[in-house]
Amino acid sequence: MKKISLVIPMYNEEPMVSLLIATLKEKVLSVLKDKYAFEIVALNDGSKDKTLELLQEEQKECPELVIVDLSRNWGQEPAVRAGLLTATGDCVIPMDADLQDPPEVIPLMVKMWEDGFEVVNAVRVSRKSDTSFKRDSAGFFYRYLDKISPKVKIPGNVNNFRLIDRRVVDEVNALSESNRVLRVEIPFVGFKTGAVEIVRAKRAKGESHYPLSAMVNLAKNSIVNISVKPLDIGLKIALCLAIFFCLSGIVELVMFILRLTSVFNIGDLALWAWLVINVILFVGTLITTVLAVQSLYIGKISEESAHKPSVIIREVIRK
């Protein structure tokens, strides 16, 4: 009998633990239990509340529950990484603990896996529950990723909720990056990919633990991991600066000649000072942009060369 692993990172999810396990039993395990074995890999990502204790209580009545206790709070992506390393299923399905990823579509994802798909993405067909800022920023983010990675198609409106075949999981686990971004790594390794459409619900209980800073960090790591094309910005800006200074030199030479012949009179020093200041600010902004982009990649090189682990598992608790 094949096994399906559900991988669920959890940080301060005390209000969700019982509801999550009960929902998974009702909408997934009970539907597929005659054909598949299951494990629910719940990752306690350094929770400060009673998440770990409640998971241990649930495990007494749910032998399928595997508890992975991380050494501290590492963040969602490293926690998912730990889940992929721990999961033993023939396919693995990462999902959020807040039940915004609808468990009822998992049987459909499994059916597509049976039909030969090695990756089944859950694609959001609506983002009405998001703020306009989040919708606009997400749209721009996915369009930009698609632009800078023409050989690797990053599907839009797809988070970590997807089915991944064991072969794909093994290939992803073999990747060496410290800053892992699953939604970039899965398309990178390839394999036959299908999709199901979903509408994400509102969080069932509790509060979101994914702040704006985490989203910005995810976007940064995604861009740096998928392509070095943003470094081309530095070359383009350097060429623009070279053209700008050439034109500026020509203009200054012409103005110098006109002044010598008294055809042109520089009288308004304040105006010229204002122009010089603006030119300096413009050039400074361009140079700062180049340095900022380069620093992202230098930072990645520094992090990777340190060879620090992306996540540390304190204990794996099985019944």
PEQUIUR-V584008 format. One record per run of one state. SS is the DSSP state (alpha for helix, beta for strand, coil for the rest). FROM is the first residue (numbers start at 1). LEN is the number of residues. If there is no record, write none. Layout:
BEGIN
{{SS	FROM	LEN} {SS	FROM	LEN}}
END
This chain:
BEGIN
{{coil	1	2} {beta	3	8} {coil	11	6} {alpha	17	16} {coil	33	4} {beta	37	8} {coil	45	6} {alpha	51	11} {coil	62	3} {beta	65	6} {coil	71	5} {alpha	76	11} {coil	87	4} {beta	91	4} {coil	95	8} {alpha	103	12} {coil	115	4} {beta	119	6} {coil	125	7} {alpha	132	17} {coil	149	13} {beta	162	4} {alpha	166	9} {coil	175	7} {alpha	182	8} {coil	190	3} {beta	193	6} {coil	199	13} {alpha	212	15} {coil	227	2} {alpha	229	32} {coil	261	8} {alpha	269	38} {coil	307	6} {beta	313	5} {coil	318	2}}
END
